[in-house]
Amino acid sequence: MKTYKYIVTGKVQGVWFRKNTKQIAVQLGMTGYANNLVTGQVKVMATGTDEQHKELKDFLHVGSENAEVQTVEIEEMPQTSFEDFTTG
């Protein structure tokens, strides 16, 4: 299991991005969170397998229906155990 931090830039707030990210993550069996940042970005912290992260990354680069993703910054973090996947 690995934990990654994703910072998603673009039109990603107010377009159901976090809700859809949670839905994908839960379907994949991942834990973590997706939160809005004051910069207009969305921060996603997620723990899962390499295959789960590949699927999540594929979604994050596209986003929800009305999102316009410009960039996704990815950084591996120390493995973290989250209880479930939340949004804030």
N, C-alpha and C positions, 0 to 999 in steps of 0.2 A: 504494500500500500504506500502511496505517495501523496503528499499534499502540495498543491500548487496554488499560487495567487495569480489571478487574472485581473488585469485592469482593462476594461473595455471602454473605448472612446468613440464618440459619434452621437447620433440621435438615439440614446439608449435610456432616457428617463421619460416617463409618462407614456410609454408605448408597450406596456406589459412585458418588458424585457426580463425583469426579476422574476415575475410569476412564471413565465415560460422557462426560464433557467432552472427554477426550482422543480418544475414539472419534469423536465428532462433529467435532472440530477436524481430525483426520486425514482424515476423509471429505471435509471441505470444502477440504482442501489448505492449512490454516493452520499456522503455527508458533508456538511459545511454551511455556507451562507452566501447570499447575494445582497449587497447593500448599495444604496445610492451614495455617492460622494458629493461634497459641496462643489466640486469642480465640474459637475455634470456627467462624470464618468460613473460606471458601475464596477464595484470591486466584488470579485467572486473568489472565495476560498473554498477549495474542494479537496476531499480525500477520497481516493479510490485507486483502482488498478490502472496500469498503463492503457488497457483497452477502454476502460471507462473514461479516462482523461481524453483519449483520442476522440471519442464520440462527443464529449462535452465541448472540446475545442472546436470541432466541426460546427456545432450549434452556435457557439459564441461568435464565430466569424461571420455568421449570417444574421443571427438574432431573431427576434419576434417579427411578426408580419409588417409592422410599421416602423421597425428600427432601421437605422442606417449606420451600420458599424463601419468605422474608419480603421481602427487599429485594435489589436488585442496584445497587450504586453503580458508575458508569461514568466513567472519566476518560481523555481522549486523552493519550497520552504521545509523546515523541519517537520517531520510527520506529526500531525495533530489529530487527535480523536475528537470528533464532534458527535453529539447525541443523535442529530438528525440533520435535515437541510432546511434552513430558515431564510426568510427575507426580512429586511428592515429598512 
